C-alpha cells in the first residue's frame, strides 16, 4: 500500500497491514477473494467487487479494486490498483440492476433476477418476469449468493435493499 486517506486508515478493523507494505482484509472469506483479485489483477486488470459481512458496530462493506490505467499512473505513481471501501447502509428500496452489477460483479441477468427477488417476487415469479427458465433462475441465484456472500434469499433481499444509498 502506497497511501491511504484518513477514512481508510480509520478502518483498522477491516484492513490489516501485511509484510512489504501489503494489506489484507480481516474477514477470512473476503480476504481470500481480495488476495485472489490482487493476484489476478497482475494479468487481466479487471475491476472486482468484494462483499465484507457486517460485524457488530460496523455495517457491511463492498470493497472494489480498480486497476489503474494510462494517465492514472501519473496521479498514483507506482500503484497498480485503487482500493475503495463503501459501506452498505439501510434503506427500503431496491437499487437498479446497473448499481447491483457494479457493486457485486453481477452479470446483467443476475442483477435483473436480484432486483425481482428483492422486490418481493418468488424465484418462479422473477424467472417469468425476466423471461428465463426457473432452472436458469436457480442457477443465477446460486451465483448471486456466492458473489454477495449470502446463503438465503431473505439475507440477499436485506443486503440488496440496504444498497439503495448507492443509486
KEFIKE-591895 format. One line per field, with one value per atom (N, C-alpha, C, O, CB): x, y, z; residue in one letter. Coordinates in nm, 2 decimals, always signed. Glycine has a CB too. Example, Ala and Ser with C-alpha at 12.3 -4.5 7.8 and 13.67 -1.06 7.14 Angstrom:
% residues 2
X +1.32, +1.23, +1.32, +1.42, +1.13, +1.28, +1.37, +1.29, +1.34, +1.41;
Y -0.57, -0.45, -0.33, -0.33, -0.45, -0.22, -0.11, +0.00, +0.11, -0.06;
Z +0.78, +0.78, +0.78, +0.85, +0.90, +0.71, +0.71, +0.79, +0.80, +0.57;
r A, A, A, A, A, S, S, S, S, S;
% end
This chain:
% residues 167
X +0.09, +0.00, +0.09, +0.18, -0.10, +0.06, +0.14, +0.09, +0.16, +0.15, -0.05, -0.11, -0.25, -0.31, -0.10, -0.31, -0.45, -0.50, -0.42, -0.46, -0.63, -0.69, -0.73, -0.73, -0.81, -0.76, -0.79, -0.91, -0.91, -0.82, -1.01, -1.12, -1.08, -1.12, -1.23, -0.99, -0.94, -0.85, -0.86, -0.85, -0.77, -0.69, -0.77, -0.73, -0.59, -0.89, -0.98, -1.05, -1.13, -1.08, -1.02, -1.09, -0.99, -0.98, -1.14, -0.92, -0.83, -0.89, -0.82, -0.75, -1.02, -1.09, -1.12, -1.16, -1.22, -1.10, -1.13, -1.00, -0.98, -1.22, -0.91, -0.79, -0.67, -0.65, -0.76, -0.59, -0.47, -0.35, -0.34, -0.49, -0.24, -0.12, -0.05, -0.06, -0.02, +0.02, +0.10, +0.24, +0.27, +0.03, +0.32, +0.46, +0.48, +0.39, +0.53, +0.58, +0.62, +0.52, +0.50, +0.64, +0.45, +0.35, +0.22, +0.15, +0.41, +0.19, +0.06, -0.05, -0.03, +0.08, -0.17, -0.28, -0.36, -0.36, -0.37, -0.44, -0.53, -0.66, -0.66, -0.47, -0.76, -0.89, -0.91, -0.88, -1.01, -0.96, -0.97, -1.07, -1.05, -1.02, -1.18, -1.27, -1.21, -1.16, -1.40, -1.20, -1.12, -1.18, -1.10, -1.12, -1.31, -1.37, -1.34, -1.31, -1.52, -1.36, -1.34, -1.19, -1.16, -1.39, -1.10, -0.96, -0.92, -0.83, -0.88, -0.98, -0.94, -0.97, -0.90, -1.02, -1.09, -1.13, -1.04, -1.01, -1.28, -1.01, -0.92, -0.79, -0.74, -0.91, -0.72, -0.59, -0.59, -0.50, -0.53, -0.70, -0.71, -0.73, -0.67, -0.83, -0.80, -0.82, -0.69, -0.67, -0.93, -0.62, -0.49, -0.40, -0.33, -0.42, -0.39, -0.30, -0.35, -0.27, -0.30, -0.48, -0.53, -0.52, -0.51, -0.68, -0.51, -0.50, -0.37, -0.36, -0.51, -0.27, -0.14, -0.15, -0.07, -0.03, -0.25, -0.27, -0.38, -0.36, -0.29, -0.50, -0.62, -0.67, -0.75, -0.73, -0.63, -0.66, -0.81, -0.86, -0.59, -0.89, -1.03, -1.08, -1.02, -1.10, -1.18, -1.25, -1.31, -1.38, -1.35, -1.29, -1.35, -1.42, -1.38, -1.24, -1.53, -1.61, -1.61, -1.64, -1.75, -1.59, -1.58, -1.67, -1.64, -1.43, -1.77, -1.85, -1.78, -1.71, -1.99, -1.80, -1.75, -1.87, -1.94, -1.64, -1.89, -2.01, -2.00, -1.89, -2.02, -2.12, -2.13, -2.08, -2.10, -2.27, -2.02, -1.99, -2.05, -2.09, -1.84, -2.06, -2.11, -2.04, -1.92, -2.10, -2.12, -2.07, -2.02, -1.98, -1.95, -2.02, -1.98, -2.08, -2.10, -1.84, -2.13, -2.22, -2.14, -2.02, -2.29, -2.21, -2.15, -2.08, -2.11, -2.25, -1.98, -1.90, -1.89, -1.91, -1.76, -1.87, -1.83, -1.69, -1.68, -1.93, -1.59, -1.46, -1.44, -1.45, -1.35, -1.40, -1.38, -1.23, -1.17, -1.47, -1.18, -1.04, -1.05, -1.11, -0.96, -0.99, -1.00, -0.86, -0.77, -1.06, -0.83, -0.70, -0.67, -0.75, -0.68, -0.55, -0.51, -0.45, -0.37, -0.41, -0.50, -0.45, -0.41, -0.45, -0.57, -0.33, -0.29, -0.26, -0.17, -0.40, -0.33, -0.29, -0.31, -0.25, -0.38, -0.38, -0.40, -0.26, -0.25, -0.50, -0.17, -0.04, +0.04, +0.13, +0.04, +0.00, +0.06, +0.02, +0.10, +0.03, -0.10, -0.16, -0.11, -0.07, -0.31, -0.12, -0.09, +0.04, +0.04, -0.21, +0.15, +0.28, +0.32, +0.32, +0.38, +0.35, +0.39, +0.28, +0.31, +0.48, +0.16, +0.04, -0.02, -0.01, -0.06, -0.07, -0.14, -0.29, -0.37, -0.08, -0.34, -0.48, -0.52, -0.44, -0.50, -0.64, -0.70, -0.80, -0.89, -0.77, -0.80, -0.89, -0.99, -0.95, -0.82, -1.12, -1.23, -1.32, -1.36, -1.31, -1.35, -1.44, -1.56, -1.55, -1.37, -1.68, -1.80, -1.90, -1.92, -1.87, -1.95, -2.04, -2.18, -2.22, -2.06, -2.25, -2.38, -2.48, -2.48, -2.40, -2.55, -2.64, -2.78, -2.80, -2.65, -2.87, -3.01, -3.10, -3.07, -3.06, -3.20, -3.29, -3.41, -3.40, -3.23, -3.51, -3.62, -3.65, -3.74, -3.74, -3.57, -3.59, -3.48, -3.37, -3.61, -3.51, -3.40, -3.33, -3.40, -3.47, -3.20, -3.12, -3.14, -3.20, -2.98, -3.10, -3.11, -3.02, -2.92, -3.08, -3.05, -2.96, -2.82, -2.72, -3.02, -2.80, -2.67, -2.59, -2.47, -2.68, -2.65, -2.58, -2.54, -2.43, -2.67, -2.63, -2.60, -2.49, -2.41, -2.73, -2.49, -2.38, -2.25, -2.15, -2.41, -2.25, -2.12, -2.08, -1.96, -2.14, -2.17, -2.13, -2.09, -1.99, -2.25, -2.15, -2.13, -2.08, -2.08, -2.26, -2.04, -1.99, -2.10, -2.06, -1.86, -2.22, -2.33, -2.34, -2.31, -2.47, -2.37, -2.40, -2.53, -2.60, -2.40, -2.56, -2.69, -2.81, -2.90, -2.70, -2.80, -2.91, -2.92, -3.03, -2.89, -2.81, -2.81, -2.87, -2.95, -2.67, -2.83, -2.88, -3.03, -3.10, -2.80, -3.08, -3.22, -3.30, -3.40, -3.26, -3.25, -3.31, -3.30, -3.40, -3.24, -3.19, -3.17, -3.28, -3.33, -3.03, -3.30, -3.39, -3.53, -3.61, -3.39, -3.57, -3.70, -3.72, -3.83, -3.72, -3.62, -3.63, -3.64, -3.72, -3.51, -3.56, -3.56, -3.69, -3.73, -3.45, -3.76, -3.89, -4.01, -4.12, -3.92, -3.97, -4.08, -4.13, -4.21, -4.19, -4.07, -4.12, -4.05, -3.94, -4.09, -4.12, -4.06, -3.96, -3.96, -4.17, -3.88, -3.79, -3.87, -3.83, -3.71, -3.98, -4.07, -4.12, -4.12, -4.18, -4.18, -4.23, -4.12, -4.15, -4.30, -4.01, -3.90, -3.85, -3.83, -3.78, -3.84, -3.80, -3.90, -3.86, -3.79, -4.02, -4.13, -4.12, -4.13, -4.27, -4.10, -4.10, -3.98, -4.00, -4.08, -3.86, -3.75, -3.73, -3.64, -3.62, -3.82, -3.82, -3.71, -3.66, -3.81, -3.69, -3.59, -3.66, -3.76, -3.46, -3.60, -3.65, -3.62, -3.52, -3.58, -3.71, -3.69, -3.55, -3.49, -3.81, -3.51, -3.39, -3.27, -3.18, -3.37, -3.28, -3.18, -3.18, -3.07, -3.20, -3.29, -3.31, -3.24, -3.17, -3.45, -3.26, -3.20, -3.04, -2.97, -3.25, -3.00, -2.85, -2.80, -2.69, -2.82, -2.87, -2.83, -2.83, -2.74, -2.92, -2.93, -2.94, -2.82, -2.77, -3.07, -2.78, -2.66, -2.54, -2.46, -2.63, -2.52, -2.41, -2.42, -2.32, -2.40, -2.54, -2.57, -2.53, -2.47, -2.71, -2.57, -2.54, -2.39, -2.33, -2.59, -2.31, -2.17, -2.11, -2.01, -2.11, -2.15, -2.09, -2.13, -2.05, -2.14, -2.24, -2.28, -2.25, -2.28, -2.43, -2.20, -2.17, -2.29, -2.29, -2.06, -2.41, -2.53, -2.56, -2.51, -2.65, -2.65, -2.69, -2.84, -2.88, -2.62, -2.91, -3.06, -3.12, -3.06, -3.12, -3.23, -3.30, -3.33, -3.32, -3.43, -3.37, -3.40, -3.28, -3.29, -3.46, -3.16, -3.04, -3.00, -2.96, -2.92, -3.02, -2.99, -3.08, -3.03, -3.01, -3.21, -3.30, -3.26, -3.26, -3.45, -3.23, -3.19, -3.06, -3.06, -3.16, -2.97, -2.84, -2.87, -2.83, -2.74, -2.95, -2.98, -3.06, -3.03, -3.06, -3.15, -3.23, -3.14, -3.17, -3.35, -3.04, -2.95, -2.85, -2.79, -2.87, -2.84, -2.75, -2.81, -2.75, -2.71, -2.93, -3.00, -2.93, -2.93, -3.14, -2.86, -2.79, -2.69, -2.64, -2.73, -2.65, -2.55, -2.61, -2.54, -2.48, -2.74, -2.80, -2.86, -2.92, -2.91;
Y -0.12, +0.00, +0.12, +0.13, +0.00, +0.21, +0.33, +0.45, +0.52, +0.38, +0.46, +0.57, +0.54, +0.46, +0.71, +0.61, +0.59, +0.72, +0.80, +0.47, +0.74, +0.86, +0.83, +0.72, +0.91, +0.94, +0.92, +0.82, +0.75, +1.05, +0.82, +0.73, +0.59, +0.50, +0.76, +0.56, +0.43, +0.38, +0.27, +0.42, +0.47, +0.45, +0.42, +0.35, +0.56, +0.47, +0.45, +0.32, +0.29, +0.56, +0.24, +0.11, -0.01, -0.11, +0.09, +0.01, -0.09, -0.22, -0.32, -0.03, -0.22, -0.35, -0.42, -0.54, -0.32, -0.36, -0.42, -0.46, -0.57, -0.33, -0.36, -0.38, -0.40, -0.32, -0.26, -0.50, -0.53, -0.51, -0.55, -0.68, -0.46, -0.45, -0.58, -0.67, -0.34, -0.60, -0.73, -0.69, -0.57, -0.82, -0.79, -0.77, -0.69, -0.70, -0.90, -0.62, -0.55, -0.44, -0.42, -0.64, -0.38, -0.28, -0.32, -0.24, -0.18, -0.45, -0.50, -0.49, -0.44, -0.65, -0.52, -0.52, -0.65, -0.72, -0.40, -0.68, -0.80, -0.75, -0.64, -0.92, -0.83, -0.80, -0.89, -1.01, -0.81, -0.84, -0.92, -1.03, -1.14, -0.83, -1.02, -1.12, -1.22, -1.19, -1.07, -1.35, -1.45, -1.48, -1.49, -1.58, -1.49, -1.52, -1.40, -1.42, -1.54, -1.28, -1.16, -1.15, -1.11, -1.03, -1.19, -1.18, -1.27, -1.24, -1.20, -1.39, -1.49, -1.43, -1.45, -1.63, -1.37, -1.31, -1.19, -1.17, -1.26, -1.11, -1.00, -1.04, -0.98, -0.92, -1.13, -1.17, -1.24, -1.22, -1.27, -1.31, -1.37, -1.25, -1.26, -1.46, -1.15, -1.04, -0.96, -0.92, -0.95, -0.95, -0.88, -0.95, -0.90, -0.86, -1.09, -1.17, -1.17, -1.16, -1.31, -1.18, -1.18, -1.05, -1.04, -1.22, -0.94, -0.80, -0.79, -0.71, -0.70, -0.86, -0.85, -0.90, -0.85, -0.94, -0.98, -1.04, -0.97, -0.93, -1.19, -0.97, -0.93, -0.79, -0.74, -1.03, -0.72, -0.59, -0.56, -0.47, -0.49, -0.64, -0.63, -0.57, -0.60, -0.77, -0.49, -0.43, -0.55, -0.63, -0.32, -0.55, -0.66, -0.59, -0.49, -0.76, -0.65, -0.61, -0.73, -0.84, -0.56, -0.70, -0.80, -0.76, -0.65, -0.82, -0.84, -0.81, -0.84, -0.95, -0.88, -0.76, -0.79, -0.78, -0.68, -0.69, -0.89, -0.90, -0.80, -0.76, -1.04, -0.76, -0.67, -0.74, -0.86, -0.61, -0.66, -0.71, -0.61, -0.50, -0.73, -0.65, -0.56, -0.43, -0.42, -0.63, -0.32, -0.19, -0.14, -0.02, -0.18, -0.22, -0.18, -0.24, -0.36, -0.22, -0.16, -0.22, -0.30, -0.30, -0.10, -0.37, -0.44, -0.35, -0.23, -0.53, -0.40, -0.32, -0.38, -0.51, -0.29, -0.31, -0.36, -0.29, -0.17, -0.32, -0.38, -0.33, -0.35, -0.46, -0.41, -0.25, -0.25, -0.23, -0.14, -0.15, -0.31, -0.30, -0.24, -0.31, -0.43, -0.13, -0.06, -0.06, +0.02, +0.08, -0.13, -0.13, +0.01, +0.08, -0.23, +0.06, +0.19, +0.18, +0.09, +0.26, +0.26, +0.25, +0.39, +0.49, +0.20, +0.40, +0.52, +0.63, +0.62, +0.56, +0.74, +0.87, +0.85, +0.93, +0.98, +0.75, +0.74, +0.70, +0.73, +0.62, +0.65, +0.62, +0.75, +0.75, +0.53, +0.86, +0.98, +1.04, +1.10, +1.09, +1.01, +1.06, +0.96, +1.01, +1.07, +0.83, +0.73, +0.66, +0.54, +0.63, +0.74, +0.69, +0.56, +0.56, +0.80, +0.46, +0.33, +0.24, +0.13, +0.36, +0.28, +0.20, +0.12, +0.17, +0.28, +0.01, -0.07, -0.08, -0.10, -0.21, -0.07, -0.08, +0.02, +0.06, -0.23, +0.07, +0.16, +0.08, +0.01, +0.29, +0.08, +0.00, +0.10, +0.20, -0.08, +0.08, +0.16, +0.08, -0.03, +0.23, +0.13, +0.06, +0.15, +0.26, +0.03, +0.09, +0.16, +0.09, -0.04, +0.17, +0.16, +0.09, +0.08, +0.15, +0.18, -0.03, -0.05, -0.02, -0.08, -0.20, +0.09, +0.14, +0.08, -0.02, +0.29, +0.14, +0.08, +0.16, +0.28, +0.09, +0.10, +0.16, +0.06, -0.06, +0.20, +0.10, +0.01, -0.01, -0.09, +0.06, +0.05, +0.04, -0.03, -0.03, +0.18, -0.10, -0.18, -0.09, -0.02, -0.30, -0.10, -0.02, -0.08, -0.19, -0.02, -0.01, -0.06, -0.17, -0.19, +0.06, -0.25, -0.36, -0.31, -0.38, -0.43, -0.19, -0.14, -0.12, -0.15, -0.01, -0.07, -0.04, -0.18, -0.19, +0.04, -0.28, -0.41, -0.48, -0.54, -0.50, -0.46, -0.52, -0.46, -0.53, -0.49, -0.33, -0.26, -0.30, -0.31, -0.12, -0.31, -0.34, -0.48, -0.50, -0.30, -0.57, -0.71, -0.80, -0.92, -0.77, -0.74, -0.81, -0.90, -1.01, -0.88, -0.86, -0.95, -0.93, -0.82, -0.92, -1.03, -1.02, -0.95, -0.94, -1.16, -0.89, -0.83, -0.91, -0.87, -0.78, -1.04, -1.13, -1.16, -1.16, -1.27, -1.18, -1.20, -1.07, -1.08, -1.23, -0.95, -0.83, -0.81, -0.77, -0.71, -0.84, -0.84, -0.93, -0.90, -0.87, -1.05, -1.15, -1.10, -1.11, -1.29, -1.05, -1.00, -0.89, -0.88, -0.95, -0.80, -0.69, -0.74, -0.70, -0.59, -0.84, -0.90, -0.97, -0.96, -1.00, -1.04, -1.11, -1.01, -1.03, -1.20, -0.90, -0.80, -0.72, -0.66, -0.71, -0.73, -0.66, -0.74, -0.70, -0.62, -0.86, -0.95, -1.06, -1.14, -0.86, -1.08, -1.19, -1.32, -1.32, -1.17, -1.44, -1.57, -1.59, -1.52, -1.68, -1.70, -1.73, -1.76, -1.72, -1.86, -1.83, -1.86, -1.74, -1.72, -1.96, -1.65, -1.52, -1.44, -1.38, -1.44, -1.43, -1.35, -1.40, -1.33, -1.35, -1.54, -1.60, -1.57, -1.53, -1.75, -1.58, -1.54, -1.40, -1.36, -1.58, -1.31, -1.17, -1.13, -1.04, -1.09, -1.19, -1.15, -1.24, -1.23, -1.15, -1.34, -1.43, -1.54, -1.56, -1.34, -1.60, -1.71, -1.83, -1.82, -1.67, -1.95, -2.07, -2.07, -2.01, -2.19, -2.13, -2.14, -2.21, -2.16, -2.22, -2.31, -2.37, -2.27, -2.27, -2.49, -2.19, -2.09, -1.99, -1.95, -2.01, -1.95, -1.86, -1.91, -1.84, -1.82, -2.04, -2.11, -2.11, -2.09, -2.25, -2.13, -2.13, -1.99, -1.97, -2.17, -1.89, -1.75, -1.71, -1.65, -1.65, -1.76, -1.73, -1.79, -1.72, -1.79, -1.91, -1.97, -1.88, -1.86, -2.11, -1.83, -1.74, -1.61, -1.56, -1.71, -1.56, -1.43, -1.45, -1.37, -1.39, -1.57, -1.60, -1.60, -1.54, -1.73, -1.66, -1.67, -1.53, -1.50, -1.76, -1.45, -1.31, -1.22, -1.12, -1.26, -1.24, -1.14, -1.20, -1.14, -1.11, -1.32, -1.39, -1.40, -1.39, -1.32, -1.43, -1.46, -1.61, -1.67, -1.37, -1.67, -1.81, -1.83, -1.94, -1.89, -1.73, -1.74, -1.62, -1.51, -1.75, -1.64, -1.54, -1.42, -1.30, -1.59, -1.44, -1.33, -1.25, -1.12, -1.38, -1.31, -1.24, -1.16, -1.04, -1.34, -1.21, -1.14, -1.02, -0.91, -1.24, -1.04, -0.92, -0.81, -0.69, -0.97, -0.85, -0.75, -0.67, -0.55, -0.81, -0.74, -0.68, -0.59, -0.47, -0.79, -0.64, -0.56, -0.43, -0.32, -0.64, -0.44, -0.32, -0.22, -0.10, -0.36, -0.27, -0.18, -0.11, -0.01, -0.26, -0.16, -0.10, +0.02, +0.08, -0.20, +0.06, +0.17, +0.30, +0.38, +0.19, +0.33, +0.46, +0.48, +0.60, +0.47, +0.38, +0.40, +0.45, +0.50, +0.27, +0.43, +0.46, +0.60, +0.65, +0.36;
Z +0.00, +0.00, +0.00, +0.08, +0.12, -0.09, -0.10, -0.02, +0.05, -0.25, -0.02, +0.06, +0.09, +0.03, -0.02, +0.19, +0.23, +0.28, +0.34, +0.34, +0.27, +0.32, +0.47, +0.51, +0.24, +0.55, +0.69, +0.71, +0.81, +0.75, +0.62, +0.64, +0.63, +0.70, +0.54, +0.53, +0.51, +0.63, +0.68, +0.38, +0.68, +0.79, +0.92, +1.01, +0.82, +0.92, +1.04, +1.03, +1.12, +1.04, +0.93, +0.92, +0.96, +0.89, +0.77, +1.07, +1.11, +1.15, +1.15, +1.24, +1.17, +1.20, +1.07, +1.08, +1.28, +0.96, +0.83, +0.75, +0.71, +0.74, +0.75, +0.67, +0.77, +0.86, +0.58, +0.74, +0.82, +0.74, +0.62, +0.87, +0.80, +0.73, +0.72, +0.81, +0.80, +0.60, +0.59, +0.55, +0.54, +0.47, +0.53, +0.50, +0.37, +0.28, +0.49, +0.36, +0.24, +0.19, +0.07, +0.13, +0.29, +0.26, +0.20, +0.15, +0.17, +0.21, +0.16, +0.26, +0.37, +0.12, +0.22, +0.31, +0.29, +0.18, +0.28, +0.39, +0.39, +0.45, +0.52, +0.47, +0.44, +0.50, +0.62, +0.61, +0.39, +0.73, +0.85, +0.83, +0.89, +0.96, +0.75, +0.73, +0.63, +0.52, +0.66, +0.68, +0.60, +0.47, +0.37, +0.68, +0.46, +0.32, +0.23, +0.11, +0.34, +0.28, +0.19, +0.16, +0.05, +0.26, +0.25, +0.23, +0.12, +0.03, +0.35, +0.12, +0.01, -0.12, -0.22, +0.04, -0.14, -0.26, -0.30, -0.41, -0.26, -0.19, -0.21, -0.26, -0.36, -0.08, -0.20, -0.24, -0.38, -0.46, -0.14, -0.41, -0.54, -0.65, -0.75, -0.55, -0.61, -0.71, -0.73, -0.84, -0.65, -0.62, -0.64, -0.73, -0.82, -0.50, -0.71, -0.79, -0.94, -1.03, -0.74, -0.96, -1.09, -1.16, -1.28, -1.09, -1.08, -1.14, -1.22, -1.32, -1.03, -1.18, -1.25, -1.39, -1.48, -1.17, -1.42, -1.56, -1.63, -1.75, -1.55, -1.57, -1.65, -1.62, -1.70, -1.63, -1.52, -1.49, -1.50, -1.57, -1.58, -1.42, -1.42, -1.29, -1.18, -1.44, -1.29, -1.17, -1.10, -1.16, -1.21, -0.97, -0.88, -0.77, -0.71, -0.83, -0.73, -0.61, -0.51, -0.55, -0.64, -0.38, -0.28, -0.16, -0.10, -0.23, -0.13, -0.02, +0.11, +0.12, -0.02, +0.22, +0.35, +0.45, +0.45, +0.39, +0.51, +0.60, +0.72, +0.76, +0.66, +0.76, +0.87, +1.00, +1.02, +0.89, +1.09, +1.22, +1.32, +1.29, +1.25, +1.45, +1.55, +1.55, +1.56, +1.69, +1.53, +1.53, +1.39, +1.38, +1.62, +1.29, +1.15, +1.05, +1.05, +1.13, +0.96, +0.86, +0.75, +0.75, +0.79, +0.67, +0.56, +0.47, +0.46, +0.48, +0.40, +0.30, +0.17, +0.16, +0.36, +0.07, -0.06, -0.09, -0.09, -0.18, -0.11, -0.14, -0.29, -0.34, -0.06, -0.36, -0.50, -0.53, -0.48, -0.58, -0.62, -0.67, -0.81, -0.90, -0.67, -0.83, -0.96, -1.02, -0.97, -0.95, -1.13, -1.19, -1.24, -1.30, -1.30, -1.22, -1.27, -1.41, -1.44, -1.18, -1.50, -1.64, -1.69, -1.63, -1.73, -1.79, -1.86, -1.77, -1.69, -1.96, -1.78, -1.71, -1.56, -1.48, -1.76, -1.51, -1.37, -1.30, -1.18, -1.34, -1.37, -1.32, -1.29, -1.21, -1.42, -1.36, -1.33, -1.19, -1.12, -1.44, -1.16, -1.03, -0.92, -0.81, -1.03, -0.94, -0.84, -0.88, -0.91, -0.82, -0.88, -0.92, -0.85, -0.73, -0.90, -0.93, -0.87, -0.83, -0.78, -0.75, -0.84, -0.80, -0.91, -1.03, -0.73, -0.89, -0.99, -0.97, -1.06, -0.99, -0.84, -0.81, -0.71, -0.61, -0.75, -0.72, -0.63, -0.55, -0.61, -0.70, -0.42, -0.34, -0.28, -0.21, -0.22, -0.30, -0.25, -0.16, -0.20, -0.36, -0.04, +0.05, +0.07, +0.10, +0.19, +0.04, +0.05, +0.15, +0.14, -0.09, +0.25, +0.34, +0.27, +0.19, +0.47, +0.32, +0.27, +0.38, +0.48, +0.22, +0.36, +0.46, +0.46, +0.38, +0.45, +0.54, +0.54, +0.45, +0.42, +0.68, +0.40, +0.31, +0.28, +0.32, +0.18, +0.21, +0.19, +0.04, +0.01, +0.26, -0.05, -0.19, -0.25, -0.20, -0.25, -0.36, -0.43, -0.53, -0.61, -0.50, -0.54, -0.64, -0.78, -0.80, -0.61, -0.88, -1.02, -1.05, -0.97, -1.11, -1.15, -1.19, -1.22, -1.19, -1.31, -1.28, -1.31, -1.18, -1.17, -1.38, -1.07, -0.95, -0.89, -0.84, -0.85, -0.89, -0.83, -0.91, -0.85, -0.83, -1.04, -1.12, -1.08, -1.07, -1.27, -1.06, -1.02, -0.88, -0.86, -1.04, -0.79, -0.65, -0.63, -0.55, -0.56, -0.70, -0.66, -0.78, -0.77, -0.61, -0.89, -1.01, -1.06, -1.11, -0.97, -1.05, -1.11, -1.26, -1.31, -1.04, -1.33, -1.47, -1.49, -1.39, -1.55, -1.61, -1.62, -1.59, -1.53, -1.77, -1.63, -1.60, -1.45, -1.39, -1.67, -1.38, -1.24, -1.17, -1.07, -1.18, -1.21, -1.15, -1.17, -1.07, -1.21, -1.29, -1.31, -1.22, -1.16, -1.46, -1.20, -1.11, -0.97, -0.90, -1.12, -0.93, -0.79, -0.76, -0.65, -0.77, -0.86, -0.84, -0.82, -0.74, -0.96, -0.90, -0.89, -0.76, -0.70, -1.01, -0.71, -0.58, -0.47, -0.38, -0.56, -0.48, -0.37, -0.38, -0.28, -0.39, -0.49, -0.50, -0.45, -0.45, -0.64, -0.40, -0.33, -0.41, -0.37, -0.30, -0.53, -0.62, -0.57, -0.52, -0.76, -0.59, -0.57, -0.69, -0.79, -0.56, -0.68, -0.79, -0.91, -1.02, -0.75, -0.90, -1.02, -1.08, -1.20, -0.98, -1.00, -1.05, -1.11, -1.22, -0.94, -1.05, -1.10, -1.24, -1.33, -1.00, -1.25, -1.37, -1.49, -1.60, -1.36, -1.46, -1.56, -1.59, -1.71, -1.50, -1.50, -1.52, -1.61, -1.70, -1.39, -1.60, -1.68, -1.80, -1.88, -1.60, -1.81, -1.93, -1.94, -2.04, -2.05, -1.82, -1.82, -1.76, -1.69, -1.75, -1.78, -1.72, -1.57, -1.52, -1.78, -1.49, -1.34, -1.31, -1.22, -1.28, -1.39, -1.36, -1.38, -1.30, -1.46, -1.48, -1.50, -1.39, -1.34, -1.63, -1.34, -1.23, -1.10, -1.03, -1.20, -1.08, -0.96, -0.98, -0.88, -0.94, -1.10, -1.12, -1.10, -1.03, -1.27, -1.15, -1.13, -0.98, -0.93, -1.21, -0.91, -0.77, -0.69, -0.60, -0.71, -0.72, -0.66, -0.68, -0.59, -0.71, -0.80, -0.83, -0.76, -0.71, -0.99, -0.75, -0.67, -0.52, -0.46, -0.69, -0.47, -0.33, -0.31, -0.21, -0.29, -0.40, -0.39, -0.40, -0.32, -0.50, -0.49, -0.51, -0.40, -0.38, -0.65, -0.34, -0.23, -0.09, +0.01, -0.24, -0.08, +0.04, +0.13, +0.25, +0.12, +0.06, +0.13, +0.11, +0.02, +0.09, +0.19, +0.17, +0.16, +0.13, +0.27, +0.20, +0.19, +0.12, +0.12, +0.34, +0.06, -0.01, +0.08, +0.03, -0.08, +0.20, +0.29, +0.32, +0.33, +0.42, +0.34, +0.36, +0.24, +0.25, +0.38, +0.12, -0.01, -0.02, -0.05, -0.13, +0.01, -0.01, +0.09, +0.05, +0.02, +0.21, +0.31, +0.26, +0.28, +0.45, +0.21, +0.16, +0.05, +0.04, +0.12, -0.05, -0.17, -0.13, -0.19, -0.27, -0.04, -0.01, +0.07, +0.07, +0.08, +0.14, +0.21, +0.11, +0.15, +0.31, -0.01, -0.10, -0.18, -0.27, -0.21, -0.15, -0.22, -0.22, -0.31, -0.16, -0.11, -0.10, -0.21, -0.22, +0.04, -0.28, -0.39, -0.52, -0.61, -0.41, -0.54, -0.67, -0.66, -0.76, -0.71;
r X, X, X, X, X, X, X, X, X, X, X, X, X, X, X, X, X, X, X, X, X, X, X, X, X, X, X, X, X, X, X, X, X, X, X, X, X, X, X, X, X, X, X, X, X, X, X, X, X, X, X, X, X, X, X, X, X, X, X, X, X, X, X, X, X, X, X, X, X, X, X, X, X, X, X, X, X, X, X, X, X, X, X, X, X, X, X, X, X, X, X, X, X, X, X, X, X, X, X, X, X, X, X, X, X, X, X, X, X, X, X, X, X, X, X, X, X, X, X, X, X, X, X, X, X, X, X, X, X, X, X, X, X, X, X, X, X, X, X, X, X, X, X, X, X, X, X, X, X, X, X, X, X, X, X, X, X, X, X, X, X, X, X, X, X, X, X, X, X, X, X, X, X, X, X, X, X, X, X, X, X, X, X, X, X, X, X, X, X, X, X, X, X, X, X, X, X, X, X, X, X, X, X, X, X, X, X, X, X, X, X, X, X, X, X, X, X, X, X, X, X, X, X, X, X, X, X, X, X, X, X, X, X, X, X, X, X, X, X, X, X, X, X, X, X, X, X, X, X, X, X, X, X, X, X, X, X, X, X, X, X, X, X, X, X, X, X, X, X, X, X, X, X, X, X, X, X, X, X, X, X, X, X, X, X, X, X, X, X, X, X, X, X, X, X, X, X, X, X, X, X, X, X, X, X, X, X, X, X, X, X, X, X, X, X, X, X, X, X, X, X, X, X, X, X, X, X, X, X, X, X, X, X, X, X, X, X, X, X, X, X, X, X, X, X, X, X, X, X, X, X, X, X, X, X, X, X, X, X, X, X, X, X, X, X, X, X, X, X, X, X, X, X, X, X, X, X, X, X, X, X, X, X, X, X, X, X, X, X, X, X, X, X, X, X, X, X, X, X, X, X, X, X, X, X, X, X, X, X, X, X, X, X, X, X, X, X, X, X, X, X, X, X, X, X, X, X, X, X, X, X, X, X, X, X, X, X, X, X, X, X, X, X, X, X, X, X, X, X, X, X, X, X, X, X, X, X, X, X, X, X, X, X, X, X, X, X, X, X, X, X, X, X, X, X, X, X, X, X, X, X, X, X, X, X, X, X, X, X, X, X, X, X, X, X, X, X, X, X, X, X, X, X, X, X, X, X, X, X, X, X, X, X, X, X, X, X, X, X, X, X, X, X, X, X, X, X, X, X, X, X, X, X, X, X, X, X, X, X, X, X, X, X, X, X, X, X, X, X, X, X, X, X, X, X, X, X, X, X, X, X, X, X, X, X, X, X, X, X, X, X, X, X, X, X, X, X, X, X, X, X, X, X, X, X, X, X, X, X, X, X, X, X, X, X, X, X, X, X, X, X, X, X, X, X, X, X, X, X, X, X, X, X, X, X, X, X, X, X, X, X, X, X, X, X, X, X, X, X, X, X, X, X, X, X, X, X, X, X, X, X, X, X, X, X, X, X, X, X, X, X, X, X, X, X, X, X, X, X, X, X, X, X, X, X, X, X, X, X, X, X, X, X, X, X, X, X, X, X, X, X, X, X, X, X, X, X, X, X, X, X, X, X, X, X, X, X, X, X, X, X, X, X, X, X, X, X, X, X, X, X, X, X, X, X, X, X, X, X, X, X, X, X, X, X, X, X, X, X, X, X, X, X, X, X, X, X, X, X, X, X, X, X, X, X, X, X, X, X, X, X, X, X, X, X, X, X, X, X, X, X, X, X, X, X, X, X, X, X, X, X, X, X, X, X, X, X, X, X, X, X, X, X, X, X, X, X, X, X, X, X, X, X, X, X, X, X, X, X, X, X, X, X, X, X, X, X, X, X, X, X, X, X, X, X, X, X, X, X, X, X, X, X, X, X, X, X, X, X, X, X, X, X, X, X;
% end
